[in-house]
Amino acid sequence: MPVAQKSPAPAAAKKAAKSAPSAKASRSRKSPEPVRPYHHGALPEALLAAAESVLVRDGLAGLALRAIAREAGVSHTAPKHHFGDTTGLLSQLAAVGMRRLRDAMSRALEGGGDRYRRSRNIAHAYVHFAYDHPALFRLMFSNDRIDMRNPVLAEATAGAMRVLADMQVGEASGETAPPRLVGAEALEAAADWGYVHGLAMLLIDRRMNGLIRAMPEYDTPIELVDAVLRRVYLGVDDEAA
């Protein structure tokens, strides 16, 4: 019985098969996508920005190194490499907040004015910074999450306190450290800061909402606080007021 012979492939098909590149060869000749190197010098800033995003979205409870690294899109070990631990990272984020607060108060002084006007403008800037950045403001004064001995944070805090102390000093000296206040000046400075900081905390903790219902002339708590600051003579002794 004759054995059936396989039909030979057409010459054109053989030629095409021979000349077609293999999948492996095709991949090897494909131009690689350009590699975009990560600029490691900007990684600390990227991590701080990511930490602030997590803070605003999830609050203090959500601030963990892994969550921050995930937000920044980097390895979970990156924050520890640059900041040591969570406290180190959050302390430097608090320093960012202190520098922003310093700048806000400094801008409020650009218009000049007498001692009372300068003090009122500083207080206004302080309270409005807290109102605009409540999560960051809480972190800046959260002793259980930050280390005030951190050199970066200590320097930033001193700069902010330098401007805040102008409510007592009456003029900016250009120094970076707070002035040495003694006697009545020290007591007045403590009272002024306590007063303004208390208003800020009452505001961002929404403790003034109830007062608004009893004061129809004010639509919002921030309007009430602004009115209070216009009536109080911060940084000025009773006789001058």
C-alpha positions as CSV (number, residue, x, y, z in Angstrom):
1,M,0.0,0.0,0.0
2,P,1.6,3.3,-1.1
3,V,2.4,5.8,1.7
4,A,0.8,9.2,1.3
5,Q,3.4,11.9,0.8
6,K,3.0,15.3,2.6
7,S,2.5,18.1,0.2
8,P,5.5,20.3,0.3
9,A,4.9,23.9,1.5
10,P,4.7,26.4,-1.3
11,A,8.0,28.1,-2.0
12,A,6.6,31.5,-1.2
13,A,5.4,30.3,2.2
14,K,8.9,28.8,2.9
15,K,10.6,32.0,2.0
16,A,8.3,34.1,4.2
17,A,8.8,31.7,7.1
18,K,12.5,31.8,6.7
19,S,12.7,35.6,6.5
20,A,10.2,36.4,9.3
21,P,12.0,37.3,12.6
22,S,11.3,35.2,15.6
23,A,9.3,36.7,18.5
24,K,12.5,36.6,20.6
25,A,14.5,38.4,17.9
26,S,11.7,41.0,17.5
27,R,11.7,41.7,21.2
28,S,15.5,42.0,21.3
29,R,15.5,44.6,18.5
30,K,12.7,46.6,20.1
31,S,14.0,50.0,21.4
32,P,13.9,50.0,25.2
33,E,11.7,52.7,26.8
34,P,13.8,55.5,28.2
35,V,14.6,55.2,31.9
36,R,13.8,58.2,33.9
37,P,16.2,58.3,36.9
38,Y,14.7,59.3,40.2
39,H,16.2,62.5,41.6
40,H,17.1,61.3,45.1
41,G,17.9,64.8,46.2
42,A,14.2,65.6,46.1
43,L,13.1,62.5,47.9
44,P,12.9,64.1,51.4
45,E,10.7,66.9,50.1
46,A,8.6,64.4,48.2
47,L,8.1,62.4,51.4
48,L,7.2,65.5,53.4
49,A,4.6,66.5,50.8
50,A,3.2,62.9,50.9
51,A,3.1,63.0,54.7
52,E,1.1,66.3,54.5
53,S,-1.3,64.7,52.0
54,V,-1.9,61.7,54.3
55,L,-2.3,64.1,57.3
56,V,-5.0,66.2,55.6
57,R,-6.8,63.1,54.3
58,D,-6.5,60.7,57.2
59,G,-5.6,62.8,60.2
60,L,-2.9,62.3,62.8
61,A,-4.0,58.7,63.2
62,G,-3.2,57.8,59.6
63,L,0.4,59.1,59.8
64,A,2.6,56.0,59.5
65,L,5.8,55.5,57.5
66,R,4.3,52.8,55.2
67,A,1.3,55.0,54.4
68,I,3.6,57.9,53.6
69,A,5.8,55.8,51.4
70,R,2.8,54.5,49.6
71,E,1.5,58.0,49.0
72,A,4.9,59.1,47.7
73,G,5.2,55.9,45.5
74,V,8.5,54.8,46.9
75,S,9.8,51.9,48.9
76,H,8.5,51.5,52.4
77,T,12.1,51.8,53.7
78,A,12.7,55.2,52.1
79,P,11.2,57.3,54.9
80,K,13.2,55.5,57.5
81,H,16.4,56.0,55.5
82,H,15.9,59.7,55.4
83,F,14.2,60.5,58.7
84,G,15.0,57.6,61.0
85,D,11.5,57.0,62.3
86,T,8.0,58.4,62.2
87,T,8.8,61.0,64.9
88,G,11.7,62.2,62.9
89,L,9.6,62.6,59.7
90,L,6.7,64.3,61.5
91,S,9.0,66.6,63.4
92,Q,10.3,67.9,60.1
93,L,6.8,68.2,58.7
94,A,6.0,70.3,61.8
95,A,9.0,72.4,61.0
96,V,7.5,73.0,57.5
97,G,4.4,74.3,59.2
98,M,6.3,76.5,61.6
99,R,8.1,78.2,58.7
100,R,4.8,78.7,56.9
101,L,3.4,80.3,60.1
102,R,6.4,82.5,60.4
103,D,6.1,83.7,56.8
104,A,2.3,84.3,57.3
105,M,2.9,86.5,60.3
106,S,5.8,88.3,58.7
107,R,3.6,89.1,55.7
108,A,1.0,90.5,58.0
109,L,3.6,93.0,59.3
110,E,4.5,94.4,55.9
111,G,2.0,97.2,56.1
112,G,3.7,98.6,59.2
113,G,1.5,100.6,61.7
114,D,1.7,101.2,65.4
115,R,2.3,98.6,68.0
116,Y,-1.4,97.8,68.5
117,R,-2.0,97.4,64.7
118,R,1.1,95.2,64.4
119,S,0.0,93.0,67.3
120,R,-3.5,92.6,65.9
121,N,-2.1,91.7,62.4
122,I,0.1,89.1,63.9
123,A,-2.7,87.6,65.9
124,H,-5.0,87.6,62.9
125,A,-2.4,85.8,60.8
126,Y,-1.8,83.2,63.5
127,V,-5.5,82.4,63.9
128,H,-6.1,82.3,60.1
129,F,-3.2,80.0,59.5
130,A,-4.7,77.6,62.0
131,Y,-8.1,77.9,60.4
132,D,-6.7,77.3,56.9
133,H,-4.4,74.4,57.9
134,P,-6.1,72.7,60.9
135,A,-4.4,69.3,60.6
136,L,-1.0,70.7,60.2
137,F,-1.5,73.2,63.0
138,R,-2.5,70.4,65.4
139,L,0.6,68.4,64.4
140,M,2.8,71.4,65.1
141,F,1.7,71.4,68.7
142,S,1.2,67.7,69.2
143,N,3.9,66.7,71.7
144,D,3.2,63.0,71.5
145,R,3.9,62.9,67.8
146,I,6.9,65.2,67.4
147,D,10.2,65.9,69.1
148,M,10.8,69.5,69.9
149,R,14.5,68.7,70.4
150,N,14.8,68.0,66.7
151,P,17.3,70.6,65.4
152,V,15.3,71.4,62.3
153,L,12.0,71.8,64.2
154,A,13.7,73.8,67.1
155,E,15.1,76.3,64.6
156,A,11.8,76.7,62.7
157,T,9.9,77.1,66.0
158,A,12.4,79.8,67.2
159,G,11.8,81.7,63.9
160,A,8.0,81.6,64.4
161,M,8.2,82.6,68.0
162,R,10.5,85.5,67.1
163,V,7.8,87.0,65.0
164,L,5.1,86.2,67.5
165,A,7.1,88.0,70.2
166,D,6.8,91.2,68.2
167,M,3.4,91.6,69.9
168,Q,5.5,92.6,72.9
169,V,8.7,94.0,71.4
170,G,6.8,96.2,69.0
171,E,9.2,96.0,66.1
172,A,11.0,93.3,64.1
173,S,14.7,93.0,64.9
174,G,15.6,90.7,62.1
175,E,17.0,88.1,64.5
176,T,16.1,84.4,64.2
177,A,15.8,83.6,67.9
178,P,13.0,84.9,70.2
179,P,14.0,87.9,72.4
180,R,14.7,87.5,76.0
181,L,11.6,88.9,77.8
182,V,11.6,89.4,81.6
183,G,9.2,90.7,84.2
184,A,5.9,92.1,82.9
185,E,6.9,91.7,79.3
186,A,7.4,87.9,79.8
187,L,4.0,87.6,81.5
188,E,2.3,89.7,78.8
189,A,3.9,87.6,76.1
190,A,2.7,84.4,77.6
191,A,-0.8,85.8,78.1
192,D,-1.0,87.0,74.5
193,W,0.2,83.8,73.0
194,G,-2.1,81.8,75.3
195,Y,-5.0,84.0,74.2
196,V,-4.4,83.8,70.5
197,H,-3.6,80.1,70.5
198,G,-6.7,79.4,72.6
199,L,-8.8,81.1,70.0
200,A,-7.1,79.2,67.2
201,M,-7.8,75.8,68.9
202,L,-11.4,76.7,69.8
203,L,-11.9,77.6,66.2
204,I,-10.4,74.5,64.5
205,D,-12.0,72.2,67.1
206,R,-15.4,73.8,66.2
207,R,-16.1,74.8,69.8
208,M,-17.4,78.2,68.8
209,N,-20.2,76.8,66.6
210,G,-22.6,77.0,69.5
211,L,-21.9,80.7,70.1
212,I,-22.8,81.5,66.5
213,R,-26.3,80.3,67.0
214,A,-26.7,82.8,69.8
215,M,-25.0,85.7,67.9
216,P,-27.0,86.3,64.7
217,E,-24.8,89.2,63.6
218,Y,-22.0,86.7,62.8
219,D,-22.4,84.1,60.1
220,T,-19.3,82.0,60.8
221,P,-16.9,81.3,63.7
222,I,-14.0,82.9,61.9
223,E,-16.0,86.1,61.6
224,L,-16.6,86.0,65.4
225,V,-12.9,85.5,66.1
226,D,-11.9,88.4,63.8
227,A,-14.3,90.6,65.7
228,V,-12.8,89.5,69.0
229,L,-9.3,90.3,67.8
230,R,-10.4,93.8,66.7
231,R,-11.6,94.5,70.2
232,V,-8.7,93.1,72.2
233,Y,-5.5,95.1,72.8
234,L,-2.8,92.5,72.4
235,G,0.8,93.5,73.2
236,V,-0.3,96.8,74.7
237,D,-0.5,97.5,78.4
238,D,-3.8,98.5,80.0
239,E,-2.9,102.2,80.3
240,A,-1.9,102.5,76.7
241,A,-5.0,100.7,75.6
